[in-house]
Amino acid sequence: MKRPFSARTPSTGVVSATDRGSAQGAHHASKRTTTLPSISALLAFFLIYLLAAAFGRWMAIVPGAPVTVWPPNGVIIAALLMHRRETWPWWIGVGVFGEITGNFLWYNSTVIAAFGYIVANAVAIFTAGCICASRFGTPIRRLTTLPQVLGLLVIGVLMTPMISATIGSAFVAWEGKSSFAATWPIWWLGDATGTLIATPVTITIVNAWRDGARLDAATVLEGLVIAGLLASITAWDLATGSYYTYLLPLPVLWAALRFEFRGAALAVVGLTFVIGAHGHILGAADSPAASIALMHSRMQVLILTAASIGLIVAAIVRQQKQALVDLAQINAELESRVNDRTKDIEASRKRFEATFKNAGVGISIVSGEGALMRVNDRLAEMLGYSAEEVEGLLLDDFTHPDDIPRGRTALEALKSGASDEYDLEKRYLCKDGSLVWGHTTVSCVRDVDGEISYLIKIIQDITDRKNLDENRQMLMNEVNHRGKNLLSVVKVIARQTALRSPESFLEAFGERLQALAANQDILVNNGWQQVELETLVRGQIRHFAAISERISVVGPPVNVSAHAAQAIGMAIHEMATNAAKYGSLSNDVGRVTISWLVDGDDFFMSWREQDGPAVSTPTSNGFGTTVIKQLTASSLSADVELTYAPTGVVWNVRTKLSTLSND
C-alpha cells in the first residue's frame, strides 16, 4: 500500500492472561470488572505489532510505494475478534504506540499525515471488528464455519479496507504526494492482502500457544514438503514470467485439506514471503519499475485468490469433519437410545408375557374375523383345552349357540366403526360338555386405515357368580312362597284360636306364634333346607327348661323338610302346652317320652305321657287337637293316632320317610 506513514490501529496478536483459555467460555464465565490486560501481554503485543510492521516494510518492493502489503491490520482484527470489547481500548492504545514507533524507525511522515493515517485505519479496523463481532458472537476461539470465513472475506477484506483507502488516499492527495485515484487501489489492495494474510495466521498462532500444540515428525515432514513445493512452484513461476500462476494455489489447497485453517494460513504466509523475496531480486536486477509494479500487483491478486480459496476450503473441510463428528455423536446417541428403547421394549415384552401367561382371567388376541390368534393358559384352562388346541379356531366354536347372535352383533358394530369396544356376558362350551359363564370385554386395535387389526378379549369366569345369582333368586322365590304359606298358617291359627278359645285368644295365639317362630328360626339357620328332627323337637320344648329333665327325646338322626318341620313342630308345641296345663307335666312327677324310629322307608314317631293326672277323653276338640291330628296327617300324608289312655296321652304317627324329606 502506498503511504509514507504506516499508522495503524493496534492489534492483539498476543493473548492476555486475563483472556487465556476459551475466549467464548471466558466471555460468559468471567465476572471480572477490570479491563486491563497483563503487562507482559501488552509488551508481547507491542513487539509482534512491530514485527508485522517490519514485514510490511520489507514487502515494500514497488518503487515509489513504501508499503504494498500491510499485515498489522489483520493482526488487529484477529485481536479484536478474540477478546472482549471492554479490553479493546488497551490493545488500540498499544497499537498506536507501535505505529508511532514504526514511523520513527522506518518512515518520516509528518505529524498531520501520521494522525490522518491513524484515523483512517482506526475507523476501518474498528468498523470491521464491530461488524464481525456482532455476526460471529465474539469473543471467538477460532474460525470454525464457512459463514465466519465468508464474513471475514466480505467485511474484513473487501469492505472495510475501502474505508481506510478512502480516508488515507485523501490525506496523501492533500499532501500532494500522489493523486487520490492512483493511491486508492494500491492502498485497498495492500490492506486487503495484509488482512487476509495476518488474521488467520494470528488466530492460528494464538490457538497453538494456548493449546500447547506439539507437531509430530510426520506432520512436520509433510509441512516441509508443502512449503518446499510452494516455494519451488512460486519461484519457478515468477522466474518464467508468471505464465503458470494458476499452479500456485495448489499447495495452499493441499495445506488446507490436510491442516485446515492452520495449514492454509501458513501456506499463504509462505507464498507471500516467496513473492516478496522475488520482488527484491527483481529490484536488485534493475528491472523496469512499471514491470515490477505490475508483476507485484498480479502477485497480490494471486495471494488474495489463493488465500480466499484456501480459507474457504479449510472452512468446508472443518465443517465436514465437524459434521462427521456431530454425525458420529448423533449416531452414538441414537444407538444409545435404540439400545435403551430395545431394552424397554424387551422389558415390556417380558412384562406382557408374564401378565398374559399368569393373569387370573382369560386373555385372547383375536383376528377381525373372530379367529383365536393367541390365548393364555387361563382361558384354555377355562375351556378345558390346551392353548395349542384352540389357537386358530373361531371363538364362536366355543360359544353357546343361543349367545352367538349377540356376539356377532357386537362384532359388526366394531367393523362398522360405530364403537371400539364392548362387553357382554355369555356362555362358553367346555371340552367336557359343561358350560362356563364368562364376562367378555373386547377392545379393538385398528390400523392406519381404520380397519380392525386385531381384538383383545378378556374373559372372566363368572360361573360361580351366576350360580349364586340363580340360588339367590331361587331363595327369594322360596322365601316368597314360604312367606305366603306362613301367612296362611298364621291366618288359620288366628281363626281357629279365636273360634275355639275366645276367652284366652291372646295368650293361646301368642304361644302358637312363638312355636311357629321357633320353627322359622331353625329353618332360617339351616338355609331353608332340611332340618335335623332332634333339633326341631328340642327347639319346641326349649321354653320348658325348668322341667326339661322330665322330657326324654330318643331317636336316630333323621332330616325332615321345611314343610314337614312346620307340621311336626306345631304338633309338638300343642302337645307340650297341653301336657304342661293338664297332663303329665302339670305335676311334679309326670314324664314325657318323645321317640321315633326308622324301618326301611317307614317312619314311626310317638308322644307318650305317664305318671300324670288321670286322663279322660275330652268332650270337644279344640284347635290343638286339630293341629295334632288333622294338620299332621295332611301335611305328612301320615296315619295319626291320638289316644287318651288313663296313664296319659299317646300320639302315634306313621308315614314314609321319603315323605318327610321331600318338600
KEZA-663484 format. One record per residue (C-alpha): x, y, z. Coordinates in steps of 0.2 Angstrom, whole numbers, padded with zeros to 4 digits, always signed. Each point is the difference from the previous one (the first is absolute). Layout:
N
XYZ ...
***
This chain:
663
+0000+0000+0000 +0007+0017-0005 +0001+0011+0015 +0015+0009+0009 -0006-0004+0017 -0006-0017+0006 -0011+0006+0015 -0012-0014+0004 -0013-0005+0013 +0009-0011+0013 -0002-0019-0002 -0002-0013+0013 +0012-0014-0006 +0004-0006+0018 -0013-0007+0011 -0001+0009+0017 +0000-0010+0016 -0017+0007+0004 -0007-0008-0016 +0010-0016+0000 -0010-0016-0003 -0016-0001-0011 -0004+0017-0005 -0019-0004-0002 +0000-0009+0017 +0009+0014+0008 -0012+0013-0006 -0015-0009+0008 +0009-0006+0016 +0011+0015+0004 -0007+0011+0014 +0015+0012+0000 -0003+0018-0001 +0018+0005-0005 +0004+0003-0018 +0019+0001+0002 +0010-0014-0008 +0016-0005+0007 +0016+0010-0003 +0009-0015-0008 -0014-0002-0012 +0000+0018-0005 +0019+0000-0002 -0001-0016-0011 -0014+0008-0010 +0011+0015-0003 +0015-0010-0006 -0011-0011-0012 -0008+0016-0007 +0017+0007-0004 +0005-0017-0008 -0016+0001-0011 +0004+0018-0004 +0018-0005-0005 -0006-0014-0011 -0012+0013-0009 +0015+0011-0002 +0011-0014-0007 -0014-0004-0012 +0001+0018-0007 +0009-0005-0016 -0010+0011-0012 +0010+0016-0004 -0008+0015+0007 -0012-0009+0011 +0007-0003+0018 -0013-0012+0004 -0009-0013-0011 -0006-0013+0012 -0005+0005+0018 -0002-0015+0012 -0003+0009+0017 -0018+0004-0006 -0003-0019+0000 +0008-0002+0017 -0011+0014+0007 -0016-0008-0006 +0005-0017+0007 +0003+0008+0017 -0016+0008+0000 -0010-0015-0005 +0009-0011+0014 -0002+0012+0014 -0015+0008+0010 -0004+0018-0006 +0004+0008+0017 +0018-0005-0003 +0001+0008-0018 +0006+0018+0006 +0016-0008+0007 +0004-0009-0015 -0003+0015-0011 +0010+0011+0011 +0015-0011-0001 -0002-0002-0018 +0000+0019-0002 +0016+0000+0009 +0007-0013-0011 -0005+0010-0015 +0009+0015+0006 +0015-0011+0004 +0000-0007-0018 -0001+0017-0007 +0015+0006+0009 +0010-0016-0005 -0005-0001-0019 -0010+0015-0005 +0001+0018+0002 -0018+0006-0003 -0006+0016+0007 -0010+0001+0016 -0016+0005-0010 +0002-0014-0012 +0004-0012+0013 -0016+0005+0010 -0010-0001-0016 +0006-0018-0004 -0004-0005+0018 -0017+0007-0001 -0003-0009-0017 +0006-0017+0006 -0008+0001+0017 -0017+0004-0008 +0001-0015-0012 +0007-0012+0013 -0013+0005+0013 -0014-0002-0012 +0006-0017-0006 +0002-0006+0018 -0018+0006+0005 -0008-0007-0015 +0009-0017+0001 -0002-0001+0019 -0019+0002-0001 -0001-0013-0014 +0012-0012+0008 -0006+0001+0018 +0017+0005+0006 +0012-0003+0009 +0004-0015-0011 +0013-0014+0002 +0003-0003-0018 -0009+0001-0017 -0010-0016-0001 -0014+0003-0013 -0001+0005-0018 -0012+0015+0004 +0014+0006+0012 +0013-0001-0014 -0012+0008-0013 -0004+0014+0013 +0019+0003+0002 +0003+0001-0019 -0015+0011-0003 +0002+0012+0015 +0018-0001+0005 +0008-0002-0018 -0012+0008-0012 -0010+0013+0009 +0009+0009+0014 +0017+0002-0009 -0011+0011-0011 -0002+0012+0015 +0018+0001+0004 +0005+0002-0019 -0012+0014-0002 +0005+0010+0016 +0019-0004-0003 +0000+0004-0018 -0008+0017+0004 +0014+0004+0012 +0013-0005-0013 -0008+0011-0013 -0001+0014+0012 +0019-0001+0003 +0002+0000-0019 +0010-0016+0000 -0011-0010-0012 -0018+0002-0007 -0015-0008+0008 -0004-0011-0014 +0018-0007-0002 +0002-0003+0019 -0018-0008+0004 +0002-0016-0009 +0018-0003+0006 -0006+0004+0018 -0015-0011-0001 +0010-0015-0007 +0013+0002+0013 -0012+0000+0015 -0011-0014-0007 +0016-0011-0004 +0007+0004+0018 -0017-0004+0008 -0002-0016-0009 +0018-0006+0004 +0001+0006+0018 -0017-0004+0008 +0000-0019-0003 +0018-0001+0005 -0002+0010+0016 -0015-0011+0005 +0010-0016-0004 +0015+0006+0010 -0010+0005+0015 -0010-0016+0000 +0016-0011-0002 +0008+0010+0015 -0016-0002+0011 -0001-0019-0004 +0018-0003+0002 +0000-0009-0017 +0014-0012-0004 +0003-0006-0018 +0005-0018-0003 +0014-0004-0012 -0012-0006-0014 -0010+0017+0001 +0016+0010-0001 +0007-0010-0015 -0016+0002-0009 +0000+0019+0004 +0018+0002-0006 -0005-0009-0016 -0015+0012-0003 +0011+0015+0004 +0014-0006-0012 -0013-0004-0014 -0008+0017+0003 +0017+0009-0001 +0006-0009-0015 -0016+0002-0010 -0001+0019+0005 +0019+0003-0004 -0002-0010-0017 -0015+0010-0005 +0007+0017+0004 +0016-0004-0009 -0009-0006-0016 -0011+0016-0001 -0015-0006+0011 -0007-0011-0014 -0004-0014+0012 -0008+0011+0014 -0015-0011+0000 +0011-0014+0008 +0004+0010+0016 -0017-0003+0009 +0003-0019-0001 +0012-0001+0015 -0012+0012+0010 -0014-0012-0004 +0010-0015+0005 +0005+0009+0017 -0019+0004+0003 -0006-0017-0004 +0013-0008+0012 +0002+0013+0014 -0016+0011-0002 +0002+0018+0005 +0017-0002+0007 +0007-0008-0016 -0009+0013-0011 +0006+0015+0010 +0018-0006+0001 +0001-0004-0019 -0007+0017-0004 +0014+0008+0011 +0013-0011-0009 -0007+0005-0017 +0001+0019+0005 +0018-0002+0006 +0005-0008-0016 -0008+0013-0010 +0008+0014+0010 +0017-0008-0002 -0002-0001-0019 -0005+0018+0000 +0016+0005+0009 +0010-0011-0013 -0009+0009-0014 +0004+0017+0008 +0018-0005+0002 +0001-0004-0019 -0006+0018-0004 -0016-0006-0009 -0011+0013-0006 -0011+0008+0014 -0016-0002-0010 +0004-0019-0003 +0004-0003+0019 -0016+0009+0005 -0011-0009-0012 +0007-0017+0004 -0002+0004+0019 -0018+0005-0002 -0003-0016-0009 +0008-0009+0014 -0011+0009+0013 -0015-0005-0010 +0007-0018+0000 +0002+0001+0019 -0017+0006+0002 -0007-0014-0011 +0010-0014+0008 -0003+0006+0017 -0019+0001-0002 -0001-0017-0009 +0011-0007+0014 -0010+0007+0014 -0017-0005-0008 +0007-0018-0003 +0006+0000+0018 -0017+0005+0006 -0009-0013-0011 +0013-0014+0006 -0003+0006+0019 -0019+0000-0002 +0001-0017-0009 +0010-0007+0014 -0011+0008+0013 -0015-0007-0009 +0008-0017+0001 +0004+0002+0018 -0018+0007+0003 -0007-0015-0010 +0010-0012+0010 -0006+0007+0016 -0018+0001-0006 +0002-0018-0006 +0007-0005+0017 -0014+0008+0008 -0012-0008-0011 +0008-0017+0003 -0001+0004+0018 -0018+0004-0001 -0004-0015-0011 +0009-0011+0012 -0010+0008+0014 -0016-0001-0010 +0004-0018-0004 +0003-0004+0018 -0017+0009+0005 -0009-0010-0014 +0008-0016+0006 -0005+0004+0018 -0017+0004-0006 -0001-0016-0010 +0005-0010+0015 -0013+0009+0011 -0013-0003-0013 +0005-0018-0001 -0001-0002+0018 -0016+0009+0002 -0008-0009-0015 +0006-0017+0006 -0004+0002+0019 -0015+0011+0000 -0015-0006+0010 -0012+0003-0014 +0000-0007-0018 +0008+0010-0013 +0000-0002-0019 +0006+0009-0015 -0013-0002-0013 +0000+0004-0019 -0013+0012-0007 -0010-0016-0006 +0000-0007+0017 +0014-0013-0001 +0010-0003+0015 +0018+0005-0004 +0006-0002+0017 -0007-0005+0017 +0008-0001+0018 +0000-0015+0011 -0014+0006+0011 -0013+0001-0015 +0005-0017-0006 -0002-0007+0017 -0017+0008+0001 -0005-0009-0016 +0008-0016+0005 +0012+0000-0014 +0019+0004-0003 +0005+0016-0008 +0006-0009-0015 -0017-0008-0003 -0010+0016-0001 +0012+0011-0009 -0006+0002-0018 -0018-0004+0004 -0015+0012+0000 -0005+0006+0017 -0018-0004-0005 +0005-0018-0001 +0000+0001+0019 -0015+0011+0003 -0017-0006+0005 -0011+0000-0016 -0013+0012+0009 +0013+0013+0003 +0009+0000-0017 -0012+0013-0008 +0004+0013+0014 +0018-0002-0002 -0001+0002-0019 -0011+0015+0002 +0013+0008+0011 +0014-0005-0013 -0009+0008-0014 -0001+0017+0010 +0019-0001+0001 +0002-0003-0018 -0011+0014-0005 +0010+0012+0011 -0015+0004+0011 +0010-0005+0016 +0017-0006+0005 -0005-0011+0014 -0014-0010+0008 -0003-0012+0014 -0013-0013+0003 -0004-0016+0010 -0002-0016-0009 +0003-0019+0002 +0014-0010-0007 +0001-0018-0004 +0013-0010+0009 +0009-0015-0007 -0010-0012+0012 -0016+0007-0005 -0003+0011+0015 -0004+0019-0001 +0011+0014+0007 -0008+0018+0002 +0013+0013-0006 +0000+0019+0001 +0008+0005-0016 +0008+0017-0003 +0006+0004-0017 +0011+0014-0006 +0004+0004-0018 +0017+0004-0007 -0001+0008-0017 +0013+0003-0014 +0004+0017-0008 -0015-0002-0012 -0012-0003+0014 -0002-0018-0003 +0000-0013+0014 +0018-0007+0002 -0005-0011+0015 -0011-0001+0015 +0006-0003+0018 -0013-0010+0010 +0000-0002+0019 -0011-0013+0006 -0004-0002+0019 -0008-0016+0006 -0016+0006+0009 -0008-0018+0001 +0001+0001+0019 -0008+0017+0000 -0014-0006-0012 -0003-0015+0011 -0001+0011+0015 -0012+0012-0009 -0011-0015-0005 +0000-0007+0018 -0004+0017+0007 -0014+0002-0012 -0006-0017+0004 +0001+0004+0019 -0009+0016-0003 -0014-0010-0008 +0000-0013+0013 -0001+0014+0014 -0014+0007-0009 -0009-0016-0002 +0003-0005+0018 -0005+0017+0006 -0016-0002-0008 -0002-0017+0007 +0005+0007+0017 -0013+0013-0001 -0013-0013-0004 +0005-0010+0015 -0001+0016+0011 -0017+0004-0007 -0006-0018+0004 +0007+0001+0018 -0008+0016+0003 -0017-0005-0006 +0000-0017+0009 +0007+0007+0016 -0013+0014+0000 -0014-0013-0004 +0005-0013+0012 +0008+0011+0015 -0007+0017-0001 +0002+0003+0018 +0019-0003+0000 +0003+0005-0019 +0015+0011+0003 +0009-0012+0011 -0003-0015-0011 +0003+0009-0016 +0016+0007+0007 +0007-0017+0006 -0004-0007-0017 +0009+0014-0009 +0015-0003+0011 +0000-0019-0005 -0002+0005-0018 +0014+0013+0002 +0011-0014+0008 -0002-0010-0016 +0004+0015-0011 +0016+0003+0010 +0006-0018-0003 -0005+0001-0018 +0009+0016-0003 +0016-0006+0009 +0000-0015-0012 -0003+0011-0015 -0017-0007-0003 +0007-0016-0003 -0004-0017+0009 +0000+0001+0019 +0007-0013+0012 -0016-0007+0009 +0008+0000+0018 +0005+0018-0002 -0018+0004-0005 -0008-0009+0015 +0012+0008+0012 -0003+0017-0007 -0019-0002+0004 +0003-0006+0018 +0014+0013+0004 -0012+0012+0010 -0004-0015+0012 +0018+0001+0006 -0005-0002+0018 -0008-0017-0003 +0011-0005-0015 +0008-0014+0010 -0017-0009+0000 -0001+0000-0019 +0009-0013-0009 +0005+0001-0018 +0005-0016-0008 +0003-0004-0019 +0012-0003-0014 +0006+0015-0011 -0013+0005-0012 -0001+0015-0011 -0017+0007-0004 -0006+0013-0013 -0005+0018+0004 -0018-0005-0003 +0000-0015+0011 +0010+0010+0014 -0014+0012+0001 -0013-0013+0003 +0010-0010+0012 +0005+0015+0009 -0017+0007+0002 -0006-0017+0006 +0014-0002+0013 -0004+0018+0006 -0019-0004+0003 +0003-0016+0009 +0014+0008+0011 -0012+0014+0004 -0014-0012+0004 +0011-0011+0011 +0006+0015+0010 -0018+0006+0003 -0009-0016+0003 +0011-0015-0003 +0016-0009+0007 +0010+0016+0000 -0013+0009+0011 +0006-0009+0016 +0017-0003+0007 +0002-0018-0005 -0007-0002-0017 +0011-0004-0015 -0001+0001-0019 +0009-0011-0012 +0002+0006-0018 +0007-0013-0012 +0002-0006-0018 +0007-0013-0010 +0003-0005-0018 -0003-0017-0008 +0005+0001-0018 -0011+0013-0007 -0012+0000+0014 +0001+0013+0013 -0008-0001+0017 -0002+0014+0013 -0009+0001+0017 -0004+0011+0015 -0003-0010+0016 -0005+0008+0017 +0001-0010+0016 -0002+0003+0019 -0011+0015-0003 -0018+0003+0006 -0014-0011-0005 -0004+0003-0019 -0017-0001-0007 -0006+0003-0018 -0005+0018-0003 -0018+0004-0004 +0005+0012-0014 +0015+0002-0011 +0009+0017+0000 +0013+0007-0013 +0014-0009+0009 -0008-0017-0004 -0003+0005-0018 +0019+0005-0002 +0005-0016+0009 -0010-0012-0011 -0007+0008-0016 +0014+0012-0004 +0013-0013+0003 -0009-0013-0010 -0002+0011-0015 +0017+0008+0001 +0009-0016+0002 -0012-0012-0010 +0001-0009+0016 -0011-0011+0011 -0002+0009+0016 -0007-0008+0016 -0004+0010+0016 -0005-0010+0015 -0006+0006+0017 +0006-0015+0011 -0003+0001+0019 +0019+0001+0002 +0002+0014-0012 -0002+0007-0018 +0008-0011-0014 +0003+0008-0017 +0006-0012-0014 +0005+0005-0018 +0004-0012-0014 +0006+0006-0017 +0013-0003-0013 +0017+0007+0003 +0001+0007-0018 -0015+0010+0004 +0009+0009+0014 +0015+0004-0010 -0009+0006-0016 -0006+0018+0001 
***
